[in-house]
């Protein structure tokens, strides 16, 4: 009994898997169904369970190393079982992974039997006397050939391949090290200078000598070391570029190299979009946001322009029936795009409910590889972070991606030539110019903008357009960012903004009657309301379970020149501390009122639970 533990294949697009952890030590017993290892592949983490009772007899992969799916990583068998056959099976497979792939240069000098390479290797090893030392070590054929070319003694090379096997890279690294040592040996340096250079890790070839005839002295070495230490930067943290981050970089790099990226930009009047979202949220059972109505509009545009609801692989442009829209989500490991399937066949309520669940599972790390596959189009929203314009990178093998920017207010000419302020939504559409043309992209955006500006036909009948207009504040005169302070006399007055009005006053010691808020109080109110809305926005974006939000602000002194500002955010939530910390931090950064505070003013913002 017994079996070979292999790197599992966690998805169709998986290329390599990384061993995160052996959950038991080699030689320890394990029962059927227990976890023996944890691995990471592409954009997901999975557990490898034991298939039978036994002992972890062998491990062939260190934590942090990665291999293709199906590669042997260990052996599980009873403690007293003979595992010779299993070990031979693993050894044969691992040796095969290092076999070279013949190329034109090989065939030009080789008769197909490898005799030419063997002769060169044999001649080299007879000269260096390394055959006996390397006989029982695993060495790939390419490594042997490269060692012969570079004159490297294989007995001195440390292998980093499977089970300590020597690879071609190991040989080249050893050759570079030998060359560096030879260069240092040729340097004119005193014995004390050489010893000091070894202690400080200084490469003697980089030191300028000030001794006799340019020789390097001990002080020259120390000066070079001090200069390196004073380079004007201090390392805070090293983050290995591996796992999910490496996979994301590889896929995006591949996309940018292969696809011919072109980005076109367009703005839509967003007033109708916001009114529709407000009305749908009020009339439907689900919590509907602008993002949900936007996805419905994207689906409508894809219906009219099916060439964008597509993939491009192996020189074939495939158009798909379902609108499987990837929704980009920012998680700690990077940006992923879980797929909301068949958007065109779903109701607005279903879109809103499923999108929130999809985002929640992504941010909480509970998604699976299947959640990230099968997309036909992607939407990424950096507007929530204040980005005004960007060029999204296509998610391969899709042919297009829509970027959503920050909503902005702009003056437009009204019906009677009056100027009015309206919200505008900038959009960025990146597409693969090999597959679709610029005119096609322009027509797609034209359809999308028309739909966003009048999304009401997409909404179910129970959503009232009149209610949406009322929610938008049709009967209320908004301030339009114009505020007037009226001071008839003394140290008090009133503030008018649209149809709103409130008073302000100063303390008696400053000449006021102390019957209303001071200008500092008024500003603190603006800061508190801005922070509360900004934190709410960040919580809703991440589907964090947050109830009431109370923000208390204080300043010292209460009037005149403020020297200190404090704000405490109280949240009704059972979200974990890390999530709350993040939404409060992003809420502070997204609060435009807080940006008005002068840079030298101490501002303390904290949070607590209610």
C-alpha positions as CSV (number, residue, x, y, z in Angstrom):
1,X,0.0,0.0,0.0
2,X,1.0,3.6,-0.2
3,X,0.8,6.3,-2.9
4,X,2.6,9.3,-4.3
5,X,1.3,12.7,-3.2
6,X,1.1,15.1,-6.2
7,X,0.6,18.8,-6.7
8,X,-3.2,19.0,-7.4
9,X,-4.6,20.7,-10.5
10,X,-7.0,23.4,-9.1
11,X,-8.3,24.9,-12.4
12,X,-8.0,24.7,-16.1
13,X,-5.7,27.7,-16.3
14,X,-3.4,26.4,-13.6
15,X,0.3,26.4,-14.7
16,X,2.2,26.0,-11.4
17,X,1.3,25.4,-7.7
18,X,3.3,26.6,-4.7
19,X,3.7,24.6,-1.5
20,X,2.7,26.9,1.3
21,X,3.0,24.4,4.2
22,X,3.5,20.8,5.1
23,X,0.9,20.4,7.9
24,X,2.7,17.4,9.4
25,X,6.4,16.5,9.7
26,X,8.1,13.9,7.6
27,X,7.8,10.6,9.5
28,X,4.5,11.6,11.3
29,X,1.4,9.5,10.9
30,X,-1.8,10.8,9.2
31,X,-5.3,9.4,8.8
32,X,-7.4,9.2,5.7
33,X,-9.0,12.6,5.0
34,X,-6.6,14.6,7.2
35,X,-4.8,17.6,5.6
36,X,-1.2,16.8,4.7
37,X,-0.3,20.0,2.9
38,X,-1.6,23.4,1.9
39,X,-0.9,24.7,-1.6
40,X,-1.5,27.9,-3.6
41,X,-2.3,27.9,-7.3
42,X,-3.1,30.8,-9.6
43,X,-5.6,32.7,-7.4
44,X,-6.7,30.2,-4.9
45,X,-5.5,28.2,-1.9
46,X,-6.3,24.6,-1.4
47,X,-5.7,21.8,1.1
48,X,-4.2,18.4,0.0
49,X,-5.9,15.6,2.0
50,X,-4.5,12.1,2.7
51,X,-6.1,9.3,0.6
52,X,-5.4,6.6,3.2
53,X,-4.0,6.0,6.6
54,X,-0.2,6.0,6.8
55,X,3.0,8.0,7.4
56,X,4.5,10.9,5.5
57,X,7.5,8.8,4.4
58,X,9.2,11.3,2.0
59,X,8.8,14.9,0.9
60,X,10.2,16.2,-2.4
61,X,9.3,19.9,-2.2
62,X,10.2,22.6,0.2
63,X,7.8,25.2,1.4
64,X,7.8,28.2,-0.9
65,X,8.8,26.1,-4.0
66,X,6.4,25.7,-7.0
67,X,6.0,22.9,-9.5
68,X,3.5,22.1,-12.3
69,X,0.3,20.2,-11.4
70,X,0.8,16.5,-11.2
71,X,4.4,16.7,-10.0
72,X,5.3,14.3,-7.1
73,X,5.7,16.2,-3.9
74,X,5.7,13.4,-1.3
75,X,5.0,9.8,-0.4
76,X,2.4,8.5,2.1
77,X,2.6,4.8,3.1
78,X,2.5,2.6,6.2
79,X,5.6,3.0,8.4
80,X,6.8,-0.5,7.7
81,X,5.9,-0.7,4.0
82,X,8.6,-1.0,1.3
83,X,8.4,2.1,-0.8
84,X,11.2,1.3,-3.2
85,X,8.9,1.2,-6.2
86,X,7.3,4.5,-5.3
87,X,10.7,6.1,-4.9
88,X,11.8,4.8,-8.2
89,X,8.6,6.1,-9.8
90,X,9.2,9.6,-8.3
91,X,12.9,9.6,-9.3
92,X,12.0,8.8,-12.9
93,X,9.4,11.5,-13.1
94,X,11.6,14.2,-11.5
95,X,14.6,13.3,-13.7
96,X,12.3,13.5,-16.8
97,X,11.3,17.1,-15.9
98,X,14.9,18.2,-16.4
99,X,15.3,16.6,-19.8
100,X,16.3,19.2,-22.5
101,X,14.1,20.2,-25.4
102,X,16.0,19.7,-28.7
103,X,16.5,22.8,-30.7
104,X,18.1,23.8,-34.0
105,X,21.6,24.4,-32.5
106,X,21.5,20.9,-30.8
107,X,20.6,19.1,-34.0
108,X,23.3,20.9,-36.0
109,X,26.2,19.3,-34.0
110,X,24.6,16.1,-32.7
111,X,23.8,12.9,-34.5
112,X,20.7,12.3,-32.3
113,X,22.4,10.0,-29.8
114,X,23.9,12.7,-27.7
115,X,27.4,11.4,-28.5
116,X,28.8,14.9,-29.2
117,X,27.6,16.3,-25.9
118,X,28.7,13.1,-24.0
119,X,32.2,13.4,-25.5
120,X,32.5,17.0,-24.5
121,X,31.3,16.3,-21.0
122,X,33.6,13.2,-20.7
123,X,36.6,15.2,-21.8
124,X,35.8,18.0,-19.3
125,X,35.2,15.7,-16.4
126,X,38.4,13.8,-17.1
127,X,40.4,17.0,-17.0
128,X,38.8,18.2,-13.7
129,X,38.5,14.9,-12.0
130,X,34.9,15.6,-11.1
131,X,33.1,12.5,-12.5
132,X,33.6,10.5,-9.3
133,X,32.5,13.4,-7.1
134,X,29.4,14.0,-9.2
135,X,28.5,10.4,-10.1
136,X,25.8,10.0,-7.4
137,X,24.3,13.4,-7.9
138,X,21.3,14.3,-10.1
139,X,22.5,16.5,-13.0
140,X,20.3,17.5,-15.9
141,X,21.8,16.9,-19.4
142,X,21.7,20.6,-20.1
143,X,23.6,21.3,-16.9
144,X,26.4,18.9,-17.9
145,X,26.6,20.4,-21.4
146,X,26.7,24.0,-19.9
147,X,29.4,23.0,-17.4
148,X,31.6,21.6,-20.2
149,X,31.1,24.9,-22.1
150,X,32.0,27.1,-19.1
151,X,34.7,25.0,-17.6
152,X,32.7,24.5,-14.3
153,X,33.6,21.7,-11.9
154,X,30.2,20.0,-11.2
155,X,31.6,18.7,-7.9
156,X,31.7,22.3,-6.6
157,X,28.1,23.2,-7.7
158,X,25.2,23.3,-5.3
159,X,22.0,22.0,-6.8
160,X,18.7,23.9,-6.4
161,X,16.5,21.6,-8.5
162,X,14.3,18.7,-7.4
163,X,15.9,16.7,-4.6
164,X,19.1,18.8,-4.9
165,X,19.5,18.2,-8.7
166,X,21.9,20.5,-10.5
167,X,20.3,22.6,-13.2
168,X,21.7,24.8,-16.0
169,X,21.0,27.9,-13.9
170,X,23.1,26.5,-11.1
171,X,26.0,25.9,-13.4
172,X,25.8,29.5,-14.8
173,X,25.6,31.0,-11.3
174,X,28.7,29.0,-10.3
175,X,30.5,30.2,-13.4
176,X,29.6,33.9,-12.6
177,X,30.8,33.3,-9.0
178,X,34.1,31.8,-10.2
179,X,34.6,34.8,-12.6
180,X,33.9,37.3,-9.7
181,X,36.4,35.5,-7.5
182,X,39.1,35.6,-10.3
183,X,38.5,39.3,-10.8
184,X,38.9,39.9,-7.0
185,X,42.1,37.8,-7.0
186,X,43.6,40.1,-9.7
187,X,42.8,43.2,-7.7
188,X,45.9,44.8,-6.0
189,X,44.8,44.9,-2.4
190,X,46.7,44.4,0.9
191,X,45.9,41.3,3.0
192,X,44.3,43.5,5.7
193,X,42.1,45.1,3.0
194,X,41.0,41.6,1.7
195,X,40.1,40.4,5.1
196,X,38.2,43.6,5.9
197,X,36.3,43.3,2.5
198,X,35.3,39.8,3.4
199,X,34.0,41.0,6.8
200,X,32.0,43.8,5.4
201,X,30.8,42.0,2.2
202,X,32.5,44.5,-0.1
203,X,33.3,43.5,-3.7
204,X,37.0,44.6,-4.1
205,X,36.4,45.2,-7.8
206,X,34.1,48.1,-6.9
207,X,36.7,49.8,-4.6
208,X,38.9,52.7,-5.7
209,X,42.4,52.2,-4.4
210,X,44.3,55.2,-2.8
211,X,47.5,53.3,-1.8
212,X,50.8,52.9,-3.5
213,X,50.3,52.7,-7.3
214,X,46.5,52.5,-6.8
215,X,46.5,49.5,-4.4
216,X,43.5,49.1,-2.2
217,X,43.9,49.7,1.5
218,X,41.8,48.7,4.5
219,X,40.5,52.3,4.8
220,X,39.5,52.3,1.1
221,X,37.3,49.2,1.9
222,X,35.7,50.8,4.9
223,X,35.0,54.0,3.1
224,X,33.2,52.0,0.3
225,X,31.1,50.1,2.8
226,X,30.1,53.4,4.6
227,X,29.2,54.9,1.3
228,X,26.9,52.0,0.5
229,X,25.3,52.3,3.9
230,X,24.6,56.0,3.4
231,X,22.9,55.6,0.0
232,X,19.9,57.5,1.4
233,X,17.5,54.7,1.8
234,X,16.6,52.2,4.5
235,X,14.9,48.9,3.8
236,X,11.5,48.6,5.6
237,X,10.3,45.3,4.2
238,X,11.0,42.7,1.6
239,X,7.9,41.2,-0.2
240,X,8.7,38.1,-2.2
241,X,7.1,38.3,-5.7
242,X,5.4,34.9,-5.6
243,X,2.1,33.1,-5.3
244,X,-0.9,35.0,-6.4
245,X,0.9,38.3,-7.0
246,X,3.3,36.5,-9.4
247,X,0.4,34.9,-11.2
248,X,-1.4,38.2,-11.7
249,X,1.8,39.8,-13.0
250,X,2.4,37.0,-15.4
251,X,-1.1,37.0,-16.8
252,X,-1.3,40.8,-17.1
253,X,2.2,40.9,-18.7
254,X,1.1,38.3,-21.2
255,X,-2.0,40.3,-22.0
256,X,-0.1,43.6,-22.5
257,X,2.5,41.9,-24.7
258,X,0.1,40.0,-26.9
259,X,-3.1,42.0,-27.1
260,X,-3.0,45.3,-29.0
261,X,-4.4,47.6,-26.3
262,X,-6.3,50.7,-27.3
263,X,-8.3,52.7,-24.8
264,X,-11.2,55.1,-25.7
265,X,-12.8,57.5,-23.3
266,X,-16.3,58.8,-23.0
267,X,-18.5,60.6,-20.3
268,X,-22.1,60.0,-19.5
269,X,-24.6,62.2,-17.7
270,X,-25.1,60.3,-14.5
271,X,-28.2,61.9,-13.0
272,X,-30.6,59.4,-14.5
273,X,-28.3,56.5,-13.4
274,X,-28.4,57.8,-9.8
275,X,-32.1,58.4,-9.8
276,X,-32.8,54.9,-11.2
277,X,-30.6,53.3,-8.6
278,X,-32.3,55.3,-5.8
279,X,-35.8,54.3,-7.1
280,X,-34.9,50.6,-7.5
281,X,-33.3,50.6,-4.0
282,X,-36.5,52.0,-2.6
283,X,-39.0,49.8,-4.5
284,X,-37.2,46.5,-4.7
285,X,-36.5,44.0,-1.9
286,X,-32.8,43.9,-2.6
287,X,-30.2,46.6,-1.8
288,X,-29.6,48.1,-5.2
289,X,-26.6,50.3,-5.9
290,X,-25.4,52.4,-8.9
291,X,-23.0,49.5,-9.7
292,X,-25.9,47.1,-10.2
293,X,-27.7,49.3,-12.7
294,X,-24.4,49.9,-14.4
295,X,-23.9,46.1,-14.9
296,X,-27.4,45.9,-16.3
297,X,-26.6,48.7,-18.8
298,X,-23.3,47.0,-19.7
299,X,-25.2,43.8,-20.5
300,X,-27.6,45.8,-22.7
301,X,-24.6,47.2,-24.6
302,X,-23.1,43.7,-25.0
303,X,-26.4,42.5,-26.4
304,X,-26.2,45.1,-29.2
305,X,-22.4,44.6,-29.8
306,X,-21.7,40.9,-29.3
307,X,-18.2,41.2,-30.6
308,X,-17.1,42.6,-27.2
309,X,-18.8,39.7,-25.3
310,X,-16.0,37.4,-26.5
311,X,-12.7,35.7,-26.1
312,X,-9.7,35.5,-28.4
313,X,-7.5,32.4,-28.3
314,X,-5.5,30.4,-30.9
315,X,-6.4,33.0,-33.5
316,X,-10.2,32.4,-33.0
317,X,-12.6,35.1,-32.0
318,X,-15.3,33.4,-30.0
319,X,-18.6,35.2,-29.3
320,X,-20.6,33.9,-26.3
321,X,-24.3,33.9,-25.6
322,X,-24.1,34.5,-21.9
323,X,-22.9,37.8,-20.5
324,X,-20.5,36.5,-17.8
325,X,-19.2,39.8,-16.5
326,X,-16.1,39.8,-14.3
327,X,-16.3,42.4,-11.4
328,X,-12.8,43.5,-10.3
329,X,-12.3,43.3,-6.6
330,X,-9.3,44.6,-4.6
331,X,-8.1,42.0,-2.1
332,X,-4.9,41.9,0.0
333,X,-3.1,39.6,-2.5
334,X,-4.0,41.7,-5.6
335,X,-6.8,42.4,-8.0
336,X,-9.1,39.5,-8.9
337,X,-12.3,39.5,-11.1
338,X,-14.9,37.0,-9.8
339,X,-17.5,36.4,-12.5
340,X,-21.2,37.3,-12.3
341,X,-22.7,34.8,-14.7
342,X,-25.5,35.4,-17.3
343,X,-26.1,39.1,-16.3
344,X,-28.4,39.5,-19.3
345,X,-30.7,36.7,-18.0
346,X,-31.0,38.0,-14.5
347,X,-33.3,40.5,-12.9
348,X,-31.9,43.7,-11.2
349,X,-32.7,42.2,-7.8
350,X,-30.8,39.0,-8.6
351,X,-27.8,41.0,-10.0
352,X,-27.7,43.2,-6.8
353,X,-27.9,40.2,-4.5
354,X,-25.4,38.0,-6.3
355,X,-22.9,40.8,-6.9
356,X,-22.8,41.6,-3.2
357,X,-22.4,37.9,-2.3
358,X,-19.6,37.5,-4.9
359,X,-17.7,40.6,-3.6
360,X,-18.1,39.4,0.0
361,X,-16.8,35.9,-0.7
362,X,-13.8,37.5,-2.6
363,X,-12.9,39.9,0.2
364,X,-13.2,37.2,2.8
365,X,-11.1,34.8,0.8
366,X,-13.9,32.2,0.4
367,X,-13.9,32.2,-3.4
368,X,-12.9,29.2,-5.5
369,X,-11.1,28.9,-8.8
370,X,-14.4,28.4,-10.6
371,X,-15.6,31.9,-9.4
372,X,-12.8,33.4,-11.5
373,X,-13.2,31.5,-14.7
374,X,-15.5,31.7,-17.7
375,X,-15.7,35.5,-17.9
376,X,-16.6,37.2,-21.3
377,X,-16.2,40.8,-20.3
378,X,-14.8,42.7,-17.2
379,X,-15.8,45.9,-15.4
380,X,-13.2,47.5,-13.0
381,X,-14.1,50.5,-10.9
382,X,-11.2,52.8,-9.7
383,X,-13.6,55.7,-9.4
384,X,-14.3,54.7,-5.8
385,X,-10.7,55.5,-5.0
386,X,-10.9,58.9,-6.7
387,X,-9.2,57.9,-10.0
388,X,-10.4,60.3,-12.8
389,X,-9.0,58.3,-15.8
390,X,-6.9,55.2,-16.5
391,X,-6.1,52.6,-19.1
392,X,-7.4,49.2,-17.9
393,X,-5.5,46.1,-19.0
394,X,-7.6,43.4,-20.7
395,X,-8.2,40.2,-18.7
396,X,-7.1,37.4,-21.1
397,X,-8.5,35.8,-23.1
398,X,-11.3,38.4,-23.1
399,X,-11.2,41.1,-25.8
400,X,-12.3,44.2,-23.8
401,X,-12.6,45.7,-20.3
402,X,-14.5,48.7,-19.0
403,X,-13.0,51.1,-16.5
404,X,-15.3,53.3,-14.4
405,X,-13.9,56.5,-13.0
406,X,-14.8,58.9,-10.3
407,X,-18.1,60.8,-10.6
408,X,-17.5,64.5,-11.0
409,X,-19.8,67.5,-11.2
410,X,-19.6,69.8,-14.3
411,X,-21.5,72.9,-15.4
412,X,-23.8,72.3,-18.4
413,X,-26.1,74.6,-20.4
414,X,-29.7,74.2,-19.3
415,X,-33.0,74.5,-21.3
416,X,-33.1,78.3,-20.9
417,X,-29.4,78.8,-21.3
418,X,-28.9,78.8,-17.6
419,X,-25.9,77.0,-16.1
420,X,-26.6,74.0,-14.0
421,X,-24.3,71.5,-12.3
422,X,-24.8,67.8,-13.2
423,X,-22.9,64.7,-12.2
424,X,-20.8,63.1,-14.9
425,X,-19.5,59.5,-15.1
426,X,-16.2,59.1,-17.1
427,X,-15.7,55.7,-18.7
428,X,-12.6,54.0,-20.2
429,X,-12.9,51.1,-22.6
430,X,-9.8,49.1,-23.4
431,X,-10.1,46.7,-26.3
432,X,-7.9,44.3,-28.3
433,X,-7.4,46.1,-31.7
434,X,-6.5,42.8,-33.3
435,X,-10.1,41.7,-32.8
436,X,-12.3,44.8,-32.9
437,X,-11.7,48.3,-34.4
438,X,-11.9,51.8,-32.9
439,X,-15.1,52.5,-34.6
440,X,-16.6,49.4,-33.0
441,X,-15.5,50.6,-29.6
442,X,-16.9,54.0,-30.2
443,X,-20.3,52.5,-31.1
444,X,-20.2,50.3,-28.0
445,X,-19.6,53.3,-25.8
446,X,-22.3,55.3,-27.6
447,X,-24.9,52.5,-26.8
448,X,-23.6,52.3,-23.2
449,X,-23.8,56.0,-22.6
450,X,-27.3,56.3,-24.0
451,X,-28.4,53.4,-21.8
452,X,-26.8,54.9,-18.7
453,X,-28.4,58.3,-19.3
454,X,-31.8,56.7,-19.6
455,X,-31.7,53.4,-17.8
456,X,-35.4,53.3,-16.9
457,X,-36.5,50.9,-19.7
458,X,-34.1,48.3,-18.1
459,X,-35.8,48.5,-14.7
460,X,-38.7,46.3,-13.7
461,X,-42.2,47.7,-13.8
462,X,-42.5,48.0,-10.0
463,X,-39.8,50.7,-9.9
464,X,-41.4,54.1,-10.0
465,X,-39.7,56.7,-12.1
466,X,-41.6,59.5,-10.3
467,X,-40.2,58.1,-7.0
468,X,-36.7,58.3,-8.4
469,X,-37.1,61.9,-9.4
470,X,-38.4,62.7,-5.9
471,X,-35.4,60.9,-4.4
472,X,-33.2,63.0,-6.6
473,X,-34.6,66.0,-4.9
474,X,-36.7,67.6,-7.7
475,X,-38.6,69.7,-5.2
476,X,-35.6,70.9,-3.2
477,X,-33.2,73.6,-4.3
478,X,-29.7,72.2,-3.8
479,X,-26.8,74.5,-2.8
480,X,-24.9,73.8,-6.1
481,X,-21.8,74.5,-4.0
482,X,-22.8,78.2,-3.5
483,X,-23.0,79.2,0.1
484,X,-23.7,82.8,1.4
485,X,-23.0,84.0,4.9
486,X,-25.1,87.0,6.0
487,X,-23.9,89.2,8.9
488,X,-26.3,92.1,9.6
489,X,-24.3,93.3,12.6
490,X,-22.3,92.0,15.6
491,X,-20.6,88.6,15.8
492,X,-23.5,86.4,14.5
493,X,-25.2,85.7,11.2
494,X,-26.9,83.2,9.0
495,X,-25.8,80.9,6.2
496,X,-27.9,80.3,3.1
497,X,-27.3,77.4,0.7
498,X,-30.0,76.7,-1.8
499,X,-33.3,76.3,0.1
500,X,-31.3,75.5,3.3
501,X,-30.5,78.1,6.1
502,X,-28.8,77.9,9.5
503,X,-27.2,80.4,11.9
504,X,-23.7,80.9,13.3
505,X,-22.4,82.8,16.3
506,X,-19.4,83.4,18.5
507,X,-18.9,83.0,22.3
508,X,-19.6,86.0,24.5
509,X,-15.9,86.5,25.2
510,X,-15.4,87.1,21.4
511,X,-18.3,89.5,21.2
512,X,-21.1,87.1,20.3
513,X,-24.3,86.1,22.0
514,X,-23.3,82.4,22.2
515,X,-26.7,81.3,20.9
516,X,-25.6,79.3,17.9
517,X,-22.6,77.3,16.6
518,X,-19.3,79.0,16.0
519,X,-17.6,78.9,12.6
520,X,-15.4,76.1,14.0
521,X,-18.5,74.2,15.0
522,X,-19.9,74.6,11.5
523,X,-16.7,73.3,10.0
524,X,-16.6,70.3,12.4
525,X,-20.1,69.5,11.4
526,X,-19.1,69.4,7.7
527,X,-16.1,67.2,8.6
528,X,-18.3,64.8,10.7
529,X,-20.9,64.4,7.9
530,X,-18.2,64.0,5.2
531,X,-16.4,61.3,7.3
532,X,-19.6,59.4,8.1
533,X,-20.7,59.3,4.4
534,X,-17.2,58.4,3.2
535,X,-16.9,55.5,5.7
536,X,-20.4,54.4,4.7
537,X,-19.4,54.4,1.1
538,X,-16.3,52.3,1.8
539,X,-18.3,49.8,3.9
540,X,-21.0,49.4,1.2
541,X,-18.3,48.9,-1.5
542,X,-16.9,46.0,0.5
543,X,-20.3,44.7,1.6
544,X,-19.1,45.1,5.2
545,X,-21.9,44.5,7.7
546,X,-22.1,48.0,9.2
547,X,-25.2,49.5,10.8
548,X,-25.3,53.0,12.3
549,X,-22.3,55.2,11.9
550,X,-21.8,58.1,14.4
551,X,-18.9,60.5,14.0
552,X,-17.9,62.9,16.8
553,X,-15.6,65.7,16.1
554,X,-13.8,68.1,18.4
555,X,-11.3,71.0,18.1
556,X,-9.2,73.0,20.4
557,X,-9.7,75.9,20.9
558,X,-13.4,76.1,20.1
559,X,-13.0,79.4,18.2
560,X,-10.2,81.3,16.6
561,X,-7.1,79.5,15.3
562,X,-7.6,75.8,15.7
563,X,-4.5,73.9,17.0
564,X,-5.9,70.4,17.1
565,X,-8.7,68.3,15.6
566,X,-10.0,65.0,16.8
567,X,-12.6,62.7,15.2
568,X,-14.0,59.4,16.6
569,X,-15.9,57.1,14.3
570,X,-18.4,54.8,16.1
571,X,-19.7,51.9,14.1
572,X,-22.4,49.3,14.7
573,X,-20.7,46.3,13.2
574,X,-19.4,42.8,13.8
575,X,-16.8,42.9,11.0
576,X,-13.3,42.0,12.0
577,X,-10.9,44.7,13.2
578,X,-8.8,44.6,10.0
579,X,-11.9,45.3,7.8
580,X,-13.1,48.1,10.1
581,X,-9.6,49.7,10.2
582,X,-9.4,49.6,6.4
583,X,-12.8,51.2,5.7
584,X,-12.2,53.9,8.3
585,X,-8.7,54.6,6.8
586,X,-10.1,54.7,3.2
587,X,-13.0,56.8,4.5
588,X,-10.7,59.4,5.9
589,X,-8.7,59.5,2.6
590,X,-11.9,59.8,0.6
591,X,-13.4,62.6,2.7
592,X,-12.7,65.8,0.7
593,X,-13.5,68.0,3.7
594,X,-10.5,66.5,5.6
595,X,-8.3,67.5,2.6
596,X,-9.0,71.1,3.4
597,X,-7.2,71.0,6.7
598,X,-3.8,72.5,6.7
599,X,-0.8,70.2,6.6
600,X,0.7,71.3,9.9
601,X,-2.6,70.8,11.9
602,X,-2.5,67.7,14.2
603,X,-5.5,65.5,13.2
604,X,-6.4,62.4,15.2
605,X,-9.0,60.0,13.8
606,X,-9.9,56.9,15.7
607,X,-12.7,54.3,15.7
608,X,-14.7,52.2,18.1
609,X,-17.6,49.8,18.1
610,X,-21.1,50.6,19.4
